[in-house]
Amino acid sequence: MRQTNQTQVAEFLLLGLSDDPHTQKLLFILFLGVYLVTVLANMLLMCLVQADSRLHTPMYCFLCNLPPADLCFSTNIVPQALVHLLSRKVISFTRCAAQLLLFLIFGGTQCAFLAVMSYDRYVAICKPLRYPSTMTWRVCVQLAAGSWTSGTVVSVLDTTFILRLPYRGSNSIAHFFCEAPALLILASTDTRTSEMAIFLMGVVILFIPSAVRRPKAFSTCGSHLLVVILFYGSATVTYMTPKSSKEQKKLVCVFYAMVTPMLNPLIYSLRNKDVKGALRKVATRNFPCRLEIRH
């Protein structure tokens, strides 16, 4: 595809999850359903937090930042994957680079926000008297801005280490989107330096915050702990276990790239009494129903 051993590849061929047409159609229906639920659930959670004044607290300020990251994270991958399930699975080098960068930015930002939310719950539960003076709105804004900034900085560094490599050989990516480990395999040079850089960035964004959070997370609400386990567990398998098989990593990627953004708002909604209360309040206000009981 417009490349030789001396020229940089101009486009990549995504091999996807299956070559069977029947399986591809089933995957299209499944992924489309998951994506629609993801969009609706995340938008609903954002609207509930903004509509109910009782949820205008630091914890829900951070929670309101998580749905946009989930939506962008999923939208960066799923629509293109849906198109490729029904047509030729080709993506240009530029679009592949953009997808990789955005994937890492929103994924890294999610990790940062989960860490910040854990710290917020730790202070609220373990040091309740100091909570109002510790988690002021100024601090919340700074932590939110720091989460987006840290996710962006780490992602730009990772992407730079990956894209600076020459790609002059095979252009077939054994994946359904442009992800770092799958791209590194195609590089036409020694990738140990880039792999080490990505591994160290993974330690910073995954293991260090996770280690600090571990004793604190069990003091927080169960919904947050469940989200942390789902996202960090699947991301760790992909980025910190190089000996995992390609098929295993692809299945894990389907989970944390498509399923996790859908589950996050559902978990926070169904397992959080404040959010459920806000939902009932909105539903009652918009759909009033009075029953008269006659004796």
Beta strands, then each sheet from edge to edge (+ up, - down):
strand 1: 11-14
strand 2: 90-92
strand 3: 172-173
sheet 1: 2+ 1- 3-
end
